[in-house]
Amino acid sequence: MKKLGIAIKVENLTKQFETTLALDHISFEVDEGEVFGYLGPNGAGKSTTIRLLSTLLTPTDGTASILGIDIHDEPGEIRRIIGVLPEEAAHTHYGTISVYENLKFFGKLYGLSNEEADDRIGYLLEFLDLTEYEDSRVETLSTGNRQKLAIARALIHKPKVLFLDEPTASLDPIMARKVRNLILDLSEKENLTFFISSHNLPEIQRICSSIGILNKGRILKLGKINDIKESLNAMIQYSIRIQNDPSQFIAVLDSLDFVENPRVVHGTLVVDVKNPDENNPLLVDALVSSGAKIIELREEEITLEDLYIKTLEGQK
């Protein structure tokens, strides 16, 4: 099996904007062929990171490399081997020319021959369901179709590393799933590397194997999703279905020192339990002794949303 190298290497990357420290000495690596999710609230520094790695901004300190190419030394080569889908991508086209002309222009910028550009454009238009709009002026397209065109533009030159900022924004569910499948397919079959910044946590959980969680310019969590879940799993969430009114047992659960955040969700008690193997019998005894008629006690799989919220809450 071929050993994969490092696609993105970031070392103490820092960006200061006057009095604002947007990135504070962050470091991480992304392997070739990996789909990496980059998460954080608005203003965390996600877009700044992408702009630095794509050489649109210059770091205040630190460095980074893409496939071994230093962002300081060879910015032109970096731009040749990467594709970028910015957050505002749907609004960055030349509106008065056609879909085809937009893609042909960018294909030529990347050095594609006429034949190469036409072959690539034809494939991307068909895949993204844009063929019927090939001759339409971009300003006449819907926001969703402009987003699809932006995705095509990012892929026009077959980049080796793609930076995608909210890639499925404005797309309908069918097309969003198609784009997710494309990302996974390109990652697996062509060894392309994806760096995806998104607020769509279920989407990130579907397609990313590793993540970084950023807030206030610092990386709080970094690694494989499953490993991070395990590190947060000292408290495991359980759903408890009972025949009685569940709200009357909140006080009972609040009195247990191994239970946190008892609440009622859609008529079901939900709790976080510390060391459940040891404490679940005590939890059941406390409820039964208080008159609860338990129907089911079920462990809930921790989601990326749970992981994300716990990580940010842990910073407070």
VENDA-V358265 format. One record per residue. N is the residue number from 1. RES is the residue in one letter. PHI is phi in whole degrees, 0 to 359 (999 if undefined). OMEGA is omega in whole degrees, 0 to 359 (* if undefined). NEAR is the number of other C-alpha atoms within 10 Angstrom. Layout:
BEGIN
N&RES&PHI&OMEGA&NEAR / N&RES&PHI&OMEGA&NEAR
END
This chain:
BEGIN
1&M&999&182&3 / 2&K&293&178&4 / 3&K&280&182&5 / 4&L&275&177&11 / 5&G&266&179&12 / 6&I&263&180&16 / 7&A&277&183&21 / 8&I&230&178&21 / 9&K&233&183&19 / 10&V&240&183&19 / 11&E&228&176&15 / 12&N&53&183&16 / 13&L&291&186&20 / 14&T&223&176&23 / 15&K&221&178&24 / 16&Q&249&173&13 / 17&F&251&182&9 / 18&E&50&182&7 / 19&T&265&183&6 / 20&T&253&175&9 / 21&L&268&185&16 / 22&A&284&176&22 / 23&L&227&188&26 / 24&D&239&174&19 / 25&H&53&179&19 / 26&I&272&179&19 / 27&S&220&175&17 / 28&F&192&176&15 / 29&E&227&175&16 / 30&V&233&181&22 / 31&D&286&173&19 / 32&E&301&177&21 / 33&G&78&182&22 / 34&E&271&170&23 / 35&V&253&188&25 / 36&F&251&179&25 / 37&G&260&183&25 / 38&Y&240&192&25 / 39&L&241&175&24 / 40&G&165&179&23 / 41&P&290&176&15 / 42&N&303&180&11 / 43&G&84&183&13 / 44&A&286&182&19 / 45&G&118&183&22 / 46&K&294&181&24 / 47&S&294&176&18 / 48&T&299&178&19 / 49&T&300&181&24 / 50&I&297&180&22 / 51&R&294&177&16 / 52&L&291&183&18 / 53&L&290&178&28 / 54&S&265&175&22 / 55&T&66&175&17 / 56&L&278&174&13 / 57&L&232&177&13 / 58&T&254&180&15 / 59&P&295&170&22 / 60&T&284&180&15 / 61&D&205&178&14 / 62&G&81&182&15 / 63&T&208&178&21 / 64&A&201&176&22 / 65&S&220&176&21 / 66&I&242&183&23 / 67&L&50&177&19 / 68&G&83&182&13 / 69&I&262&183&17 / 70&D&287&182&17 / 71&I&292&177&21 / 72&H&283&191&15 / 73&D&280&186&10 / 74&E&224&181&12 / 75&P&299&179&16 / 76&G&295&179&12 / 77&E&291&176&13 / 78&I&302&183&22 / 79&R&294&180&19 / 80&R&288&187&15 / 81&I&261&180&18 / 82&I&248&169&22 / 83&G&238&183&23 / 84&V&228&172&22 / 85&L&244&182&23 / 86&P&288&182&21 / 87&E&300&182&17 / 88&E&266&189&12 / 89&A&305&184&23 / 90&A&297&184&22 / 91&H&243&184&15 / 92&T&243&180&13 / 93&H&267&171&19 / 94&Y&274&192&14 / 95&G&291&187&16 / 96&T&269&175&13 / 97&I&246&189&14 / 98&S&282&176&19 / 99&V&303&180&28 / 100&Y&300&183&21 / 101&E&295&175&18 / 102&N&300&183&20 / 103&L&292&179&26 / 104&K&296&179&22 / 105&F&300&182&14 / 106&F&287&175&16 / 107&G&299&179&22 / 108&K&293&178&15 / 109&L&300&180&11 / 110&Y&272&174&16 / 111&G&85&178&12 / 112&L&285&174&17 / 113&S&289&179&12 / 114&N&302&181&12 / 115&E&293&179&9 / 116&E&298&182&15 / 117&A&296&181&21 / 118&D&296&178&16 / 119&D&297&183&12 / 120&R&292&179&20 / 121&I&298&179&25 / 122&G&301&180&14 / 123&Y&296&184&14 / 124&L&292&179&21 / 125&L&296&180&20 / 126&E&291&182&12 / 127&F&298&185&16 / 128&L&266&177&16 / 129&D&57&180&13 / 130&L&244&186&20 / 131&T&304&182&17 / 132&E&292&181&10 / 133&Y&256&186&16 / 134&E&309&184&18 / 135&D&260&181&13 / 136&S&277&173&18 / 137&R&294&185&17 / 138&V&299&182&25 / 139&E&295&179&16 / 140&T&268&184&13 / 141&L&280&172&16 / 142&S&290&178&12 / 143&T&300&180&17 / 144&G&298&180&16 / 145&N&289&175&20 / 146&R&292&177&24 / 147&Q&294&177&25 / 148&K&296&178&28 / 149&L&297&178&26 / 150&A&296&177&24 / 151&I&296&178&23 / 152&A&300&180&21 / 153&R&298&180&25 / 154&A&293&184&22 / 155&L&260&192&22 / 156&I&302&186&24 / 157&H&257&180&23 / 158&K&53&182&17 / 159&P&293&180&16 / 160&K&268&178&22 / 161&V&226&181&26 / 162&L&239&175&22 / 163&F&253&185&22 / 164&L&241&179&24 / 165&D&254&184&22 / 166&E&52&188&17 / 167&P&295&183&23 / 168&T&255&176&22 / 169&A&302&177&19 / 170&S&74&180&17 / 171&L&268&175&17 / 172&D&288&185&11 / 173&P&304&181&10 / 174&I&293&180&8 / 175&M&290&178&17 / 176&A&300&178&17 / 177&R&294&179&14 / 178&K&297&178&15 / 179&V&294&177&19 / 180&R&300&179&16 / 181&N&296&177&14 / 182&L&298&180&13 / 183&I&301&180&18 / 184&L&296&181&22 / 185&D&294&180&13 / 186&L&293&178&16 / 187&S&295&185&19 / 188&E&283&189&14 / 189&K&271&184&9 / 190&E&245&176&12 / 191&N&61&176&17 / 192&L&285&180&22 / 193&T&254&181&27 / 194&F&240&174&28 / 195&F&244&190&21 / 196&I&245&173&24 / 197&S&260&184&25 / 198&S&200&169&21 / 199&H&263&182&18 / 200&N&275&187&14 / 201&L&295&176&15 / 202&P&301&179&11 / 203&E&294&178&16 / 204&I&300&180&24 / 205&Q&296&180&16 / 206&R&289&193&12 / 207&I&245&185&17 / 208&C&259&175&20 / 209&S&266&180&15 / 210&S&231&180&21 / 211&I&217&166&24 / 212&G&233&178&21 / 213&I&250&187&21 / 214&L&245&171&24 / 215&N&206&179&21 / 216&K&53&175&17 / 217&G&80&181&22 / 218&R&236&177&20 / 219&I&276&182&21 / 220&L&268&179&17 / 221&K&221&182&18 / 222&L&207&176&18 / 223&G&147&177&17 / 224&K&294&183&14 / 225&I&304&183&22 / 226&N&296&179&13 / 227&D&293&179&12 / 228&I&293&177&19 / 229&K&302&181&18 / 230&E&298&180&13 / 231&S&294&180&11 / 232&L&260&191&14 / 233&N&269&173&17 / 234&A&300&173&13 / 235&M&254&181&18 / 236&I&248&185&19 / 237&Q&274&177&22 / 238&Y&231&171&22 / 239&S&254&183&19 / 240&I&235&177&18 / 241&R&269&179&19 / 242&I&228&180&17 / 243&Q&285&183&12 / 244&N&281&172&14 / 245&D&292&186&14 / 246&P&294&185&19 / 247&S&296&183&14 / 248&Q&285&182&12 / 249&F&252&178&19 / 250&I&299&181&17 / 251&A&298&178&10 / 252&V&298&181&14 / 253&L&292&179&20 / 254&D&297&182&15 / 255&S&280&182&11 / 256&L&268&186&14 / 257&D&286&179&9 / 258&F&260&179&18 / 259&V&246&176&21 / 260&E&232&171&18 / 261&N&54&175&13 / 262&P&291&181&21 / 263&R&206&177&19 / 264&V&250&180&17 / 265&V&235&180&11 / 266&H&51&175&7 / 267&G&79&181&15 / 268&T&236&174&18 / 269&L&289&177&21 / 270&V&232&182&24 / 271&V&221&170&23 / 272&D&255&187&21 / 273&V&243&176&25 / 274&K&276&181&18 / 275&N&47&188&14 / 276&P&298&180&19 / 277&D&301&180&9 / 278&E&275&192&11 / 279&N&257&180&15 / 280&N&301&176&17 / 281&P&300&178&10 / 282&L&291&177&14 / 283&L&298&180&17 / 284&V&297&179&16 / 285&D&300&182&13 / 286&A&295&180&17 / 287&L&290&181&17 / 288&V&297&179&12 / 289&S&296&179&10 / 290&S&267&175&12 / 291&G&99&180&12 / 292&A&286&176&19 / 293&K&256&189&16 / 294&I&281&176&14 / 295&I&265&185&10 / 296&E&204&171&12 / 297&L&239&187&15 / 298&R&230&175&11 / 299&E&285&179&15 / 300&E&259&177&13 / 301&E&295&179&12 / 302&I&291&181&17 / 303&T&264&176&14 / 304&L&297&177&20 / 305&E&298&177&15 / 306&D&300&181&14 / 307&L&300&182&20 / 308&Y&297&182&22 / 309&I&295&180&11 / 310&K&297&180&12 / 311&T&296&181&18 / 312&L&291&179&16 / 313&E&295&180&9 / 314&G&291&179&9 / 315&Q&276&184&8 / 316&K&289&*&5
END
